[in-house]
Structure formats: structure tokens, C-alpha cells
Amino acid sequence: MDHSGMDHGGMDHGGHGGMDMGHKCNMNMLFTWDTTDLCIVFRGWHITGTLSLLFSLVAVALLCAGYEGVREVSRRYEASVAARQKVKDDGPGLPDRRRAGPWTARDQKRATIVKGVLYAVQVFYSFFIMLLFMTYNGWVMLSVAVGAFIGYVVFSNTSATKSVACH
């Protein structure tokens, strides 16, 4: 039977049940500068042109600068806890005094929980940045480095010899 004369225009031959396939995300496993069909971490973060690329690169840089801000907040919190815990020695035979009043077990537990939350945020944040870097796109990689630079200049008061490990 010859079906060539039949109108097949209304039939779905794609096998996708009429679903809108939307855009395609290109997954590179090798270094590239190509931004065609580049998705950054999420399918919805899709580069559609020069303007979306520029906005995305600025967003990546700001995210990475924010990571340095979170690290600095963590360092400052730990330093403040250490200062409150520090015992002042009044000399031999005299009782020791605490500088900021008594440090209780409840204070210690609260400080440990806050430090744990700050640490978890840093770990999550660092792995998210790793995923950004693993787009293997040179533009995104440069944006990560620029964001780290900006964050260090704006937030950091410590040595620049930090390990570049994920966490």
C-alpha cells in the first residue's frame, strides 16, 4: 500500500509525545572557548548570545567573590570565639580570669554549631564553584579566577597561600 499521497503533517513522528525539547546543552569534556549551547550548571542557565554570556560571566565572578566573603566571615567568627575563650593568666597562685566573662558549655555548643554551619556553607559553595569550572569553558574559568581575585582584594585580610582544593 502506497502512503506517499497521505498528509502526515499532524502526526508526531519524533517519539517524544509532543514534548517541547527546548534548547540543547552542550557538555564539553575538553577545554574550549566555544559558547554554543553552553549551559552553566543548570539547564535553565543557558547561554543564548553575547549579552547572556556577559551577564553570566559577571554572575560567576560575583559568586566567586562571595565565596571569599564567606571565608572571611568564617575566619572572623573563629577569631572572635578564640578571643572570648582566651584565659588571662593573673600570675602564679592567683585565679585566672576570663576576658569576656565566663565561657559556658552552652556558649561552646553554640559556637561549634555556628562554625559548623559556616563550614558547610563553604564546602557547598566550593563544590558549586568546582562545577562552574568543570564546564571546561575558558570564559567561565577566567571568570572564576577574576571573581577569586576580586573577592580576595575586597574581603581577605590573610595570606594568599590558601590551597586551591575544593574544600
Buried (B, 14 or more C-beta within 10 A) or exposed (E): EEEEEEEEEEEEEEEEEEEEEEEEBBEEEEEBEEBEBBBBEEEEBBBEEEEBBEEBBEBBBBBBBBBBBBBBBBBEBBEEBEEBBEEEEEEEEEEEEEEEEEBEEEBEEEBEEBBEEBEEBBEEBBEBBEEBBBBEBEBBBBBBEBBBBBBBEEBBEEEEEEEEEEE
